[in-house]
Amino acid sequence: MPSELAEKVLEAIEIAKTSGKIKKGTNEVTKAIERGTAKLVAYAKDTTPPEVVMHLPLLAKEKGIPCVEVPSKEELGAACGIGVPTASVAIIDEGEAKRQIKEIVEALNPKENKSE
């Protein structure tokens, strides 16, 4: 994943944390995906063991929710405003991050947006 996209995801999480609603941690994120309430899912590439977050991209794809890998759980935790690393985050209510999320979705699906 391009680093600019990862930065955009972290920025969207920071904005949504203050103006919307986010869920932190793999259990909460999994529930948000299953319930269809997640607007965007981010998980950390450096999660160990990787099996902890391995199911998230598949589950998100099944539900039609954009899912993005970011480089580190430390960065993900910092974007959430918590002092500890987190393996995954889901944005539930975009708040003021709607534009960033739209740009992320367009970057993830470039061919689908060409016809618009």
Biopython code that builds the backbone (N, CA, C, O; Angstrom):
import numpy as np
from Bio.PDB.StructureBuilder import StructureBuilder

atoms = [
    (1, "MET", "N", (0.842, -1.176, 0.000)),
    (1, "MET", "CA", (0.000, 0.000, 0.000)),
    (1, "MET", "C", (0.886, 1.238, 0.000)),
    (1, "MET", "O", (1.873, 1.304, 0.733)),
    (2, "PRO", "N", (0.530, 2.218, -0.824)),
    (2, "PRO", "CA", (1.315, 3.458, -0.835)),
    (2, "PRO", "C", (1.258, 4.152, 0.530)),
    (2, "PRO", "O", (0.219, 4.168, 1.190)),
    (3, "SER", "N", (2.392, 4.721, 0.936)),
    (3, "SER", "CA", (2.447, 5.347, 2.260)),
    (3, "SER", "C", (1.520, 6.552, 2.369)),
    (3, "SER", "O", (1.030, 6.860, 3.456)),
    (4, "GLU", "N", (1.270, 7.251, 1.227)),
    (4, "GLU", "CA", (0.354, 8.394, 1.312)),
    (4, "GLU", "C", (-1.058, 7.934, 1.648)),
    (4, "GLU", "O", (-1.789, 8.640, 2.343)),
    (5, "LEU", "N", (-1.450, 6.761, 1.165)),
    (5, "LEU", "CA", (-2.781, 6.237, 1.474)),
    (5, "LEU", "C", (-2.862, 5.856, 2.958)),
    (5, "LEU", "O", (-3.865, 6.121, 3.622)),
    (6, "ALA", "N", (-1.802, 5.235, 3.464)),
    (6, "ALA", "CA", (-1.767, 4.877, 4.890)),
    (6, "ALA", "C", (-1.859, 6.137, 5.752)),
    (6, "ALA", "O", (-2.552, 6.147, 6.769)),
    (7, "GLU", "N", (-1.163, 7.193, 5.345)),
    (7, "GLU", "CA", (-1.223, 8.464, 6.084)),
    (7, "GLU", "C", (-2.636, 9.037, 6.062)),
    (7, "GLU", "O", (-3.122, 9.566, 7.062)),
    (8, "LYS", "N", (-3.286, 8.923, 4.902)),
    (8, "LYS", "CA", (-4.654, 9.440, 4.758)),
    (8, "LYS", "C", (-5.613, 8.666, 5.673)),
    (8, "LYS", "O", (-6.521, 9.249, 6.266)),
    (9, "VAL", "N", (-5.404, 7.358, 5.780)),
    (9, "VAL", "CA", (-6.233, 6.516, 6.652)),
    (9, "VAL", "C", (-6.050, 6.935, 8.111)),
    (9, "VAL", "O", (-7.026, 7.084, 8.846)),
    (10, "LEU", "N", (-4.799, 7.122, 8.525)),
    (10, "LEU", "CA", (-4.525, 7.534, 9.909)),
    (10, "LEU", "C", (-5.133, 8.906, 10.192)),
    (10, "LEU", "O", (-5.659, 9.145, 11.279)),
    (11, "GLU", "N", (-5.058, 9.808, 9.207)),
    (11, "GLU", "CA", (-5.649, 11.143, 9.353)),
    (11, "GLU", "C", (-7.172, 11.038, 9.506)),
    (11, "GLU", "O", (-7.766, 11.716, 10.344)),
    (12, "ALA", "N", (-7.796, 10.180, 8.688)),
    (12, "ALA", "CA", (-9.251, 9.992, 8.765)),
    (12, "ALA", "C", (-9.652, 9.455, 10.140)),
    (12, "ALA", "O", (-10.673, 9.859, 10.697)),
    (13, "ILE", "N", (-8.844, 8.543, 10.681)),
    (13, "ILE", "CA", (-9.128, 7.987, 12.009)),
    (13, "ILE", "C", (-9.040, 9.084, 13.068)),
    (13, "ILE", "O", (-9.892, 9.173, 13.952)),
    (14, "GLU", "N", (-8.003, 9.918, 12.971)),
    (14, "GLU", "CA", (-7.846, 11.020, 13.939)),
    (14, "GLU", "C", (-9.041, 11.968, 13.900)),
    (14, "GLU", "O", (-9.532, 12.399, 14.944)),
    (15, "ILE", "N", (-9.509, 12.292, 12.692)),
    (15, "ILE", "CA", (-10.651, 13.204, 12.546)),
    (15, "ILE", "C", (-11.926, 12.540, 13.073)),
    (15, "ILE", "O", (-12.698, 13.159, 13.806)),
    (16, "ALA", "N", (-12.140, 11.275, 12.694)),
    (16, "ALA", "CA", (-13.347, 10.554, 13.118)),
    (16, "ALA", "C", (-13.377, 10.354, 14.632)),
    (16, "ALA", "O", (-14.448, 10.319, 15.238)),
    (17, "LYS", "N", (-12.205, 10.224, 15.234)),
    (17, "LYS", "CA", (-12.137, 10.026, 16.690)),
    (17, "LYS", "C", (-12.739, 11.211, 17.436)),
    (17, "LYS", "O", (-13.393, 11.031, 18.463)),
    (18, "THR", "N", (-12.519, 12.428, 16.921)),
    (18, "THR", "CA", (-13.022, 13.610, 17.619)),
    (18, "THR", "C", (-14.403, 14.045, 17.146)),
    (18, "THR", "O", (-15.182, 14.589, 17.929)),
    (19, "SER", "N", (-14.716, 13.810, 15.867)),
    (19, "SER", "CA", (-15.988, 14.323, 15.342)),
    (19, "SER", "C", (-17.004, 13.228, 15.036)),
    (19, "SER", "O", (-18.157, 13.522, 14.720)),
    (20, "GLY", "N", (-16.588, 11.979, 15.127)),
    (20, "GLY", "CA", (-17.484, 10.862, 14.822)),
    (20, "GLY", "C", (-17.363, 9.790, 15.882)),
    (20, "GLY", "O", (-17.393, 10.077, 17.078)),
    (21, "LYS", "N", (-17.226, 8.534, 15.432)),
    (21, "LYS", "CA", (-17.131, 7.425, 16.374)),
    (21, "LYS", "C", (-16.246, 6.344, 15.775)),
    (21, "LYS", "O", (-16.370, 6.012, 14.596)),
    (22, "ILE", "N", (-15.345, 5.792, 16.596)),
    (22, "ILE", "CA", (-14.485, 4.699, 16.153)),
    (22, "ILE", "C", (-14.558, 3.550, 17.152)),
    (22, "ILE", "O", (-14.927, 3.731, 18.313)),
    (23, "LYS", "N", (-14.194, 2.358, 16.666)),
    (23, "LYS", "CA", (-14.075, 1.177, 17.525)),
    (23, "LYS", "C", (-12.629, 0.718, 17.441)),
    (23, "LYS", "O", (-12.052, 0.664, 16.355)),
    (24, "LYS", "N", (-12.041, 0.387, 18.592)),
    (24, "LYS", "CA", (-10.649, -0.013, 18.650)),
    (24, "LYS", "C", (-10.540, -1.459, 19.112)),
    (24, "LYS", "O", (-11.299, -1.901, 19.975)),
    (25, "GLY", "N", (-9.600, -2.190, 18.539)),
    (25, "GLY", "CA", (-9.367, -3.569, 18.935)),
    (25, "GLY", "C", (-10.067, -4.540, 18.003)),
    (25, "GLY", "O", (-11.155, -4.265, 17.496)),
    (26, "THR", "N", (-9.436, -5.663, 17.788)),
    (26, "THR", "CA", (-9.921, -6.625, 16.798)),
    (26, "THR", "C", (-11.311, -7.168, 17.114)),
    (26, "THR", "O", (-12.111, -7.350, 16.197)),
    (27, "ASN", "N", (-11.622, -7.430, 18.379)),
    (27, "ASN", "CA", (-12.959, -7.943, 18.711)),
    (27, "ASN", "C", (-14.037, -6.925, 18.378)),
    (27, "ASN", "O", (-15.054, -7.266, 17.773)),
    (28, "GLU", "N", (-13.816, -5.668, 18.773)),
    (28, "GLU", "CA", (-14.792, -4.604, 18.489)),
    (28, "GLU", "C", (-14.928, -4.374, 16.985)),
    (28, "GLU", "O", (-16.032, -4.180, 16.475)),
    (29, "VAL", "N", (-13.790, -4.397, 16.280)),
    (29, "VAL", "CA", (-13.800, -4.176, 14.829)),
    (29, "VAL", "C", (-14.542, -5.315, 14.126)),
    (29, "VAL", "O", (-15.330, -5.077, 13.210)),
    (30, "THR", "N", (-14.286, -6.548, 14.557)),
    (30, "THR", "CA", (-14.970, -7.704, 13.965)),
    (30, "THR", "C", (-16.483, -7.571, 14.134)),
    (30, "THR", "O", (-17.240, -7.824, 13.196)),
    (31, "LYS", "N", (-16.922, -7.176, 15.328)),
    (31, "LYS", "CA", (-18.362, -6.990, 15.575)),
    (31, "LYS", "C", (-18.929, -5.882, 14.691)),
    (31, "LYS", "O", (-20.032, -6.013, 14.161)),
    (32, "ALA", "N", (-18.178, -4.791, 14.531)),
    (32, "ALA", "CA", (-18.644, -3.669, 13.703)),
    (32, "ALA", "C", (-18.790, -4.089, 12.242)),
    (32, "ALA", "O", (-19.723, -3.664, 11.561)),
    (33, "ILE", "N", (-17.864, -4.926, 11.762)),
    (33, "ILE", "CA", (-17.958, -5.414, 10.378)),
    (33, "ILE", "C", (-19.176, -6.327, 10.249)),
    (33, "ILE", "O", (-19.975, -6.178, 9.324)),
    (34, "GLU", "N", (-19.313, -7.271, 11.179)),
    (34, "GLU", "CA", (-20.427, -8.222, 11.114)),
    (34, "GLU", "C", (-21.781, -7.526, 11.182)),
    (34, "GLU", "O", (-22.737, -7.952, 10.534)),
    (35, "ARG", "N", (-21.861, -6.459, 11.965)),
    (35, "ARG", "CA", (-23.119, -5.708, 12.085)),
    (35, "ARG", "C", (-23.337, -4.757, 10.916)),
    (35, "ARG", "O", (-24.430, -4.216, 10.746)),
    (36, "GLY", "N", (-22.295, -4.554, 10.107)),
    (36, "GLY", "CA", (-22.404, -3.649, 8.963)),
    (36, "GLY", "C", (-22.349, -2.184, 9.347)),
    (36, "GLY", "O", (-22.754, -1.325, 8.564)),
    (37, "THR", "N", (-21.847, -1.878, 10.555)),
    (37, "THR", "CA", (-21.795, -0.482, 11.000)),
    (37, "THR", "C", (-20.473, 0.201, 10.656)),
    (37, "THR", "O", (-20.381, 1.427, 10.718)),
    (38, "ALA", "N", (-19.449, -0.572, 10.297)),
    (38, "ALA", "CA", (-18.140, 0.012, 9.974)),
    (38, "ALA", "C", (-18.179, 0.684, 8.606)),
    (38, "ALA", "O", (-18.724, 0.134, 7.648)),
    (39, "LYS", "N", (-17.595, 1.880, 8.524)),
    (39, "LYS", "CA", (-17.490, 2.604, 7.248)),
    (39, "LYS", "C", (-16.121, 2.380, 6.615)),
    (39, "LYS", "O", (-15.977, 2.409, 5.393)),
    (40, "LEU", "N", (-15.111, 2.155, 7.470)),
    (40, "LEU", "CA", (-13.739, 1.912, 7.027)),
    (40, "LEU", "C", (-13.037, 1.117, 8.113)),
    (40, "LEU", "O", (-13.201, 1.394, 9.301)),
    (41, "VAL", "N", (-12.248, 0.119, 7.697)),
    (41, "VAL", "CA", (-11.497, -0.700, 8.638)),
    (41, "VAL", "C", (-10.012, -0.548, 8.327)),
    (41, "VAL", "O", (-9.608, -0.573, 7.165)),
    (42, "ALA", "N", (-9.207, -0.389, 9.368)),
    (42, "ALA", "CA", (-7.751, -0.340, 9.215)),
    (42, "ALA", "C", (-7.150, -1.350, 10.177)),
    (42, "ALA", "O", (-7.581, -1.464, 11.325)),
    (43, "TYR", "N", (-6.141, -2.089, 9.692)),
    (43, "TYR", "CA", (-5.456, -3.038, 10.569)),
    (43, "TYR", "C", (-3.952, -2.898, 10.369)),
    (43, "TYR", "O", (-3.495, -2.481, 9.305)),
    (44, "ALA", "N", (-3.191, -3.249, 11.396)),
    (44, "ALA", "CA", (-1.743, -3.067, 11.379)),
    (44, "ALA", "C", (-1.033, -4.268, 10.768)),
    (44, "ALA", "O", (-1.323, -5.420, 11.090)),
    (45, "LYS", "N", (-0.092, -3.962, 9.874)),
    (45, "LYS", "CA", (0.695, -4.994, 9.201)),
    (45, "LYS", "C", (1.597, -5.736, 10.188)),
    (45, "LYS", "O", (1.868, -6.924, 10.008)),
    (46, "ASP", "N", (2.065, -5.038, 11.234)),
    (46, "ASP", "CA", (3.019, -5.641, 12.170)),
    (46, "ASP", "C", (2.366, -6.359, 13.356)),
    (46, "ASP", "O", (3.020, -6.612, 14.367)),
    (47, "THR", "N", (1.088, -6.682, 13.230)),
    (47, "THR", "CA", (0.401, -7.420, 14.296)),
    (47, "THR", "C", (0.973, -8.832, 14.381)),
    (47, "THR", "O", (1.130, -9.510, 13.366)),
    (48, "THR", "N", (1.282, -9.265, 15.599)),
    (48, "THR", "CA", (1.786, -10.626, 15.783)),
    (48, "THR", "C", (0.954, -11.329, 16.849)),
    (48, "THR", "O", (0.674, -10.727, 17.886)),
    (49, "PRO", "N", (0.556, -12.551, 16.640)),
    (49, "PRO", "CA", (0.661, -13.268, 15.369)),
    (49, "PRO", "C", (-0.305, -12.681, 14.338)),
    (49, "PRO", "O", (-1.341, -12.125, 14.703)),
    (50, "PRO", "N", (0.029, -12.803, 13.064)),
    (50, "PRO", "CA", (-0.819, -12.204, 12.020)),
    (50, "PRO", "C", (-2.241, -12.767, 11.989)),
    (50, "PRO", "O", (-3.152, -12.128, 11.463)),
    (51, "GLU", "N", (-2.428, -13.956, 12.551)),
    (51, "GLU", "CA", (-3.761, -14.572, 12.580)),
    (51, "GLU", "C", (-4.779, -13.722, 13.331)),
    (51, "GLU", "O", (-5.983, -13.865, 13.120)),
    (52, "VAL", "N", (-4.304, -12.840, 14.204)),
    (52, "VAL", "CA", (-5.189, -11.980, 14.990)),
    (52, "VAL", "C", (-6.057, -11.109, 14.079)),
    (52, "VAL", "O", (-7.238, -10.903, 14.356)),
    (53, "VAL", "N", (-5.470, -10.598, 12.988)),
    (53, "VAL", "CA", (-6.208, -9.694, 12.088)),
    (53, "VAL", "C", (-6.441, -10.283, 10.698)),
    (53, "VAL", "O", (-7.035, -9.636, 9.836)),
    (54, "MET", "N", (-5.976, -11.503, 10.485)),
    (54, "MET", "CA", (-6.037, -12.132, 9.165)),
    (54, "MET", "C", (-7.460, -12.199, 8.589)),
    (54, "MET", "O", (-7.637, -12.124, 7.373)),
    (55, "HIS", "N", (-8.457, -12.337, 9.441)),
    (55, "HIS", "CA", (-9.845, -12.490, 8.985)),
    (55, "HIS", "C", (-10.485, -11.165, 8.572)),
    (55, "HIS", "O", (-11.480, -11.166, 7.847)),
    (56, "LEU", "N", (-9.935, -10.040, 9.019)),
    (56, "LEU", "CA", (-10.585, -8.744, 8.799)),
    (56, "LEU", "C", (-10.764, -8.377, 7.320)),
    (56, "LEU", "O", (-11.865, -7.990, 6.928)),
    (57, "PRO", "N", (-9.704, -8.486, 6.475)),
    (57, "PRO", "CA", (-9.909, -8.114, 5.061)),
    (57, "PRO", "C", (-10.977, -8.966, 4.369)),
    (57, "PRO", "O", (-11.759, -8.452, 3.570)),
    (58, "LEU", "N", (-11.009, -10.255, 4.672)),
    (58, "LEU", "CA", (-11.991, -11.148, 4.039)),
    (58, "LEU", "C", (-13.410, -10.819, 4.489)),
    (58, "LEU", "O", (-14.332, -10.746, 3.676)),
    (59, "LEU", "N", (-13.569, -10.622, 5.782)),
    (59, "LEU", "CA", (-14.876, -10.287, 6.346)),
    (59, "LEU", "C", (-15.365, -8.938, 5.811)),
    (59, "LEU", "O", (-16.534, -8.787, 5.456)),
    (60, "ALA", "N", (-14.454, -7.963, 5.760)),
    (60, "ALA", "CA", (-14.816, -6.626, 5.263)),
    (60, "ALA", "C", (-15.215, -6.686, 3.787)),
    (60, "ALA", "O", (-16.182, -6.046, 3.373)),
    (61, "LYS", "N", (-14.465, -7.455, 3.000)),
    (61, "LYS", "CA", (-14.780, -7.580, 1.568)),
    (61, "LYS", "C", (-16.163, -8.198, 1.382)),
    (61, "LYS", "O", (-16.949, -7.758, 0.543)),
    (62, "GLU", "N", (-16.443, -9.224, 2.179)),
    (62, "GLU", "CA", (-17.741, -9.903, 2.129)),
    (62, "GLU", "C", (-18.892, -8.930, 2.409)),
    (62, "GLU", "O", (-19.969, -9.043, 1.824)),
    (63, "LYS", "N", (-18.647, -7.971, 3.316)),
    (63, "LYS", "CA", (-19.679, -7.001, 3.696)),
    (63, "LYS", "C", (-19.614, -5.714, 2.873)),
    (63, "LYS", "O", (-20.430, -4.812, 3.063)),
    (64, "GLY", "N", (-18.632, -5.628, 1.946)),
    (64, "GLY", "CA", (-18.505, -4.436, 1.109)),
    (64, "GLY", "C", (-17.958, -3.227, 1.848)),
    (64, "GLY", "O", (-18.268, -2.089, 1.495)),
    (65, "ILE", "N", (-17.147, -3.465, 2.870)),
    (65, "ILE", "CA", (-16.568, -2.384, 3.673)),
    (65, "ILE", "C", (-15.101, -2.215, 3.279)),
    (65, "ILE", "O", (-14.363, -3.200, 3.247)),
    (66, "PRO", "N", (-14.659, -0.981, 2.977)),
    (66, "PRO", "CA", (-13.250, -0.783, 2.630)),
    (66, "PRO", "C", (-12.346, -1.160, 3.804)),
    (66, "PRO", "O", (-12.621, -0.817, 4.954)),
    (67, "CYS", "N", (-11.260, -1.876, 3.489)),
    (67, "CYS", "CA", (-10.329, -2.348, 4.512)),
    (67, "CYS", "C", (-8.914, -2.011, 4.059)),
    (67, "CYS", "O", (-8.537, -2.299, 2.924)),
    (68, "VAL", "N", (-8.136, -1.405, 4.941)),
    (68, "VAL", "CA", (-6.810, -0.915, 4.585)),
    (68, "VAL", "C", (-5.775, -1.382, 5.598)),
    (68, "VAL", "O", (-6.014, -1.376, 6.806)),
    (69, "GLU", "N", (-4.612, -1.790, 5.074)),
    (69, "GLU", "CA", (-3.501, -2.179, 5.941)),
    (69, "GLU", "C", (-2.608, -0.960, 6.171)),
    (69, "GLU", "O", (-2.242, -0.268, 5.220)),
    (70, "VAL", "N", (-2.260, -0.699, 7.421)),
    (70, "VAL", "CA", (-1.326, 0.382, 7.756)),
    (70, "VAL", "C", (-0.058, -0.249, 8.334)),
    (70, "VAL", "O", (-0.101, -1.370, 8.840)),
    (71, "PRO", "N", (1.078, 0.468, 8.261)),
    (71, "PRO", "CA", (2.355, -0.150, 8.639)),
    (71, "PRO", "C", (2.475, -0.615, 10.091)),
    (71, "PRO", "O", (3.009, -1.695, 10.340)),
    (72, "SER", "N", (1.989, 0.177, 11.057)),
    (72, "SER", "CA", (2.261, -0.227, 12.441)),
    (72, "SER", "C", (1.099, -0.014, 13.397)),
    (72, "SER", "O", (0.290, 0.901, 13.247)),
    (73, "LYS", "N", (1.051, -0.901, 14.391)),
    (73, "LYS", "CA", (0.001, -0.801, 15.406)),
    (73, "LYS", "C", (0.244, 0.380, 16.336)),
    (73, "LYS", "O", (-0.694, 0.888, 16.950)),
    (74, "GLU", "N", (1.511, 0.828, 16.448)),
    (74, "GLU", "CA", (1.808, 2.022, 17.244)),
    (74, "GLU", "C", (1.154, 3.247, 16.605)),
    (74, "GLU", "O", (0.521, 4.050, 17.290)),
    (75, "GLU", "N", (1.314, 3.383, 15.267)),
    (75, "GLU", "CA", (0.705, 4.507, 14.540)),
    (75, "GLU", "C", (-0.817, 4.449, 14.637)),
    (75, "GLU", "O", (-1.478, 5.476, 14.789)),
    (76, "LEU", "N", (-1.357, 3.258, 14.551)),
    (76, "LEU", "CA", (-2.808, 3.084, 14.627)),
    (76, "LEU", "C", (-3.315, 3.490, 16.017)),
    (76, "LEU", "O", (-4.330, 4.176, 16.137)),
    (77, "GLY", "N", (-2.610, 3.066, 17.049)),
    (77, "GLY", "CA", (-2.976, 3.449, 18.418)),
    (77, "GLY", "C", (-2.887, 4.952, 18.627)),
    (77, "GLY", "O", (-3.748, 5.549, 19.273)),
    (78, "ALA", "N", (-1.836, 5.565, 18.073)),
    (78, "ALA", "CA", (-1.656, 7.015, 18.202)),
    (78, "ALA", "C", (-2.779, 7.766, 17.484)),
    (78, "ALA", "O", (-3.286, 8.765, 17.995)),
    (79, "ALA", "N", (-3.168, 7.286, 16.300)),
    (79, "ALA", "CA", (-4.251, 7.928, 15.543)),
    (79, "ALA", "C", (-5.571, 7.858, 16.318)),
    (79, "ALA", "O", (-6.416, 8.746, 16.201)),
    (80, "CYS", "N", (-5.737, 6.797, 17.108)),
    (80, "CYS", "CA", (-6.953, 6.629, 17.919)),
    (80, "CYS", "C", (-6.927, 7.490, 19.169)),
    (80, "CYS", "O", (-7.948, 7.670, 19.832)),
    (81, "GLY", "N", (-5.758, 8.017, 19.485)),
    (81, "GLY", "CA", (-5.643, 8.829, 20.686)),
    (81, "GLY", "C", (-5.451, 8.014, 21.950)),
    (81, "GLY", "O", (-5.636, 8.516, 23.058)),
    (82, "ILE", "N", (-5.075, 6.741, 21.778)),
    (82, "ILE", "CA", (-4.803, 5.920, 22.960)),
    (82, "ILE", "C", (-3.292, 5.760, 23.084)),
    (82, "ILE", "O", (-2.581, 5.802, 22.080)),
    (83, "GLY", "N", (-2.808, 5.583, 24.273)),
    (83, "GLY", "CA", (-1.369, 5.519, 24.508)),
    (83, "GLY", "C", (-0.751, 4.158, 24.277)),
    (83, "GLY", "O", (0.422, 3.948, 24.587)),
    (84, "VAL", "N", (-1.519, 3.237, 23.739)),
    (84, "VAL", "CA", (-1.012, 1.883, 23.496)),
    (84, "VAL", "C", (-1.266, 1.491, 22.044)),
    (84, "VAL", "O", (-2.167, 2.030, 21.401)),
    (85, "PRO", "N", (-0.468, 0.547, 21.527)),
    (85, "PRO", "CA", (-0.699, 0.089, 20.149)),
    (85, "PRO", "C", (-2.038, -0.630, 20.036)),
    (85, "PRO", "O", (-2.525, -1.206, 21.009)),
    (86, "THR", "N", (-2.630, -0.595, 18.845)),
    (86, "THR", "CA", (-3.850, -1.364, 18.596)),
    (86, "THR", "C", (-3.736, -2.045, 17.237)),
    (86, "THR", "O", (-3.213, -1.466, 16.285)),
    (87, "ALA", "N", (-4.225, -3.272, 17.155)),
    (87, "ALA", "CA", (-4.094, -4.055, 15.932)),
    (87, "ALA", "C", (-5.061, -3.604, 14.852)),
    (87, "ALA", "O", (-4.760, -3.718, 13.664)),
    (88, "SER", "N", (-6.227, -3.088, 15.253)),
    (88, "SER", "CA", (-7.216, -2.695, 14.249)),
    (88, "SER", "C", (-8.172, -1.637, 14.780)),
    (88, "SER", "O", (-8.376, -1.490, 15.985)),
    (89, "VAL", "N", (-8.751, -0.901, 13.825)),
    (89, "VAL", "CA", (-9.682, 0.186, 14.127)),
    (89, "VAL", "C", (-10.771, 0.183, 13.063)),
    (89, "VAL", "O", (-10.508, -0.096, 11.894)),
    (90, "ALA", "N", (-11.993, 0.494, 13.475)),
    (90, "ALA", "CA", (-13.091, 0.679, 12.523)),
    (90, "ALA", "C", (-13.685, 2.059, 12.752)),
    (90, "ALA", "O", (-13.920, 2.465, 13.890)),
    (91, "ILE", "N", (-13.925, 2.776, 11.659)),
    (91, "ILE", "CA", (-14.643, 4.043, 11.757)),
    (91, "ILE", "C", (-16.121, 3.705, 11.622)),
    (91, "ILE", "O", (-16.543, 3.131, 10.619)),
    (92, "ILE", "N", (-16.908, 4.063, 12.637)),
    (92, "ILE", "CA", (-18.340, 3.767, 12.668)),
    (92, "ILE", "C", (-19.130, 4.964, 12.158)),
    (92, "ILE", "O", (-20.029, 4.825, 11.328)),
    (93, "ASP", "N", (-18.783, 6.134, 12.663)),
    (93, "ASP", "CA", (-19.423, 7.378, 12.231)),
    (93, "ASP", "C", (-18.305, 8.277, 11.723)),
    (93, "ASP", "O", (-17.398, 8.629, 12.477)),
    (94, "GLU", "N", (-18.367, 8.655, 10.437)),
    (94, "GLU", "CA", (-17.271, 9.402, 9.820)),
    (94, "GLU", "C", (-17.067, 10.779, 10.428)),
    (94, "GLU", "O", (-15.948, 11.291, 10.438)),
    (95, "GLY", "N", (-18.130, 11.380, 10.933)),
    (95, "GLY", "CA", (-18.018, 12.741, 11.438)),
    (95, "GLY", "C", (-17.539, 13.657, 10.324)),
    (95, "GLY", "O", (-18.134, 13.689, 9.247)),
    (96, "GLU", "N", (-16.470, 14.399, 10.573)),
    (96, "GLU", "CA", (-15.920, 15.315, 9.573)),
    (96, "GLU", "C", (-14.916, 14.642, 8.643)),
    (96, "GLU", "O", (-14.281, 15.323, 7.838)),
    (97, "ALA", "N", (-14.758, 13.321, 8.733)),
    (97, "ALA", "CA", (-13.787, 12.594, 7.909)),
    (97, "ALA", "C", (-14.409, 12.026, 6.633)),
    (97, "ALA", "O", (-13.775, 11.225, 5.945)),
    (98, "LYS", "N", (-15.644, 12.431, 6.304)),
    (98, "LYS", "CA", (-16.327, 11.890, 5.117)),
    (98, "LYS", "C", (-15.502, 12.042, 3.842)),
    (98, "LYS", "O", (-15.390, 11.105, 3.052)),
    (99, "ARG", "N", (-14.923, 13.235, 3.644)),
    (99, "ARG", "CA", (-14.155, 13.500, 2.419)),
    (99, "ARG", "C", (-12.936, 12.576, 2.340)),
    (99, "ARG", "O", (-12.666, 11.994, 1.290)),
    (100, "GLN", "N", (-12.199, 12.441, 3.451)),
    (100, "GLN", "CA", (-11.018, 11.585, 3.463)),
    (100, "GLN", "C", (-11.390, 10.136, 3.171)),
    (100, "GLN", "O", (-10.696, 9.449, 2.421)),
    (101, "ILE", "N", (-12.478, 9.678, 3.760)),
    (101, "ILE", "CA", (-12.903, 8.292, 3.542)),
    (101, "ILE", "C", (-13.293, 8.084, 2.083)),
    (101, "ILE", "O", (-12.975, 7.048, 1.500)),
    (102, "LYS", "N", (-13.974, 9.053, 1.493)),
    (102, "LYS", "CA", (-14.348, 8.967, 0.076)),
    (102, "LYS", "C", (-13.092, 8.871, -0.795)),
    (102, "LYS", "O", (-13.049, 8.077, -1.735)),
    (103, "GLU", "N", (-12.067, 9.681, -0.485)),
    (103, "GLU", "CA", (-10.805, 9.649, -1.241)),
    (103, "GLU", "C", (-10.103, 8.302, -1.082)),
    (103, "GLU", "O", (-9.536, 7.782, -2.043)),
    (104, "ILE", "N", (-10.137, 7.738, 0.117)),
    (104, "ILE", "CA", (-9.509, 6.436, 0.369)),
    (104, "ILE", "C", (-10.212, 5.356, -0.446)),
    (104, "ILE", "O", (-9.558, 4.529, -1.082)),
    (105, "VAL", "N", (-11.544, 5.363, -0.427)),
    (105, "VAL", "CA", (-12.327, 4.376, -1.180)),
    (105, "VAL", "C", (-12.027, 4.500, -2.674)),
    (105, "VAL", "O", (-11.874, 3.491, -3.362)),
    (106, "GLU", "N", (-11.942, 5.735, -3.177)),
    (106, "GLU", "CA", (-11.626, 5.947, -4.596)),
    (106, "GLU", "C", (-10.228, 5.445, -4.931)),
    (106, "GLU", "O", (-10.016, 4.889, -6.008)),
    (107, "ALA", "N", (-9.271, 5.632, -4.024)),
    (107, "ALA", "CA", (-7.907, 5.156, -4.249)),
    (107, "ALA", "C", (-7.847, 3.625, -4.230)),
    (107, "ALA", "O", (-7.038, 3.025, -4.937)),
    (108, "LEU", "N", (-8.698, 3.002, -3.426)),
    (108, "LEU", "CA", (-8.733, 1.537, -3.350)),
    (108, "LEU", "C", (-9.416, 0.914, -4.563)),
    (108, "LEU", "O", (-9.076, -0.201, -4.960)),
    (109, "ASN", "N", (-10.383, 1.627, -5.158)),
    (109, "ASN", "CA", (-11.153, 1.112, -6.296)),
    (109, "ASN", "C", (-11.068, 2.058, -7.494)),
    (109, "ASN", "O", (-12.092, 2.590, -7.924)),
    (110, "PRO", "N", (-9.865, 2.279, -8.045)),
    (110, "PRO", "CA", (-9.743, 3.285, -9.106)),
    (110, "PRO", "C", (-10.559, 2.963, -10.355)),
    (110, "PRO", "O", (-11.126, 3.870, -10.963)),
    (111, "LYS", "N", (-10.628, 1.701, -10.746)),
    (111, "LYS", "CA", (-11.348, 1.351, -11.984)),
    (111, "LYS", "C", (-12.854, 1.560, -11.867)),
    (111, "LYS", "O", (-13.514, 1.878, -12.857)),
    (112, "GLU", "N", (-13.403, 1.385, -10.660)),
    (112, "GLU", "CA", (-14.848, 1.541, -10.465)),
    (112, "GLU", "C", (-15.283, 2.994, -10.543)),
    (112, "GLU", "O", (-16.443, 3.276, -10.845)),
    (113, "ASN", "N", (-14.370, 3.922, -10.275)),
    (113, "ASN", "CA", (-14.731, 5.333, -10.220)),
    (113, "ASN", "C", (-14.429, 6.084, -11.513)),
    (113, "ASN", "O", (-14.682, 7.286, -11.600)),
    (114, "LYS", "N", (-13.894, 5.398, -12.515)),
    (114, "LYS", "CA", (-13.552, 6.055, -13.775)),
    (114, "LYS", "C", (-14.795, 6.474, -14.547)),
    (114, "LYS", "O", (-14.770, 7.476, -15.263)),
    (115, "SER", "N", (-15.877, 5.724, -14.412)),
    (115, "SER", "CA", (-17.087, 5.989, -15.196)),
    (115, "SER", "C", (-17.893, 7.168, -14.673)),
    (115, "SER", "O", (-18.762, 7.683, -15.377)),
    (116, "GLU", "N", (-17.614, 7.605, -13.437)),
    (116, "GLU", "CA", (-18.402, 8.698, -12.850)),
    (116, "GLU", "C", (-18.054, 10.037, -13.450)),
    (116, "GLU", "O", (-18.629, 11.055, -13.063)),
]
sb = StructureBuilder()
sb.init_structure("model")
sb.init_model(0)
sb.init_chain("A")
sb.init_seg("    ")
for serial, (resi, resn, name, xyz) in enumerate(atoms, 1):
    if name == "N":
        sb.init_residue(resn, " ", resi, " ")
    sb.init_atom(name, np.array(xyz, "f"), 0.0, 1.0, " ", f" {name:<3s}", serial, name[0])
structure = sb.get_structure()
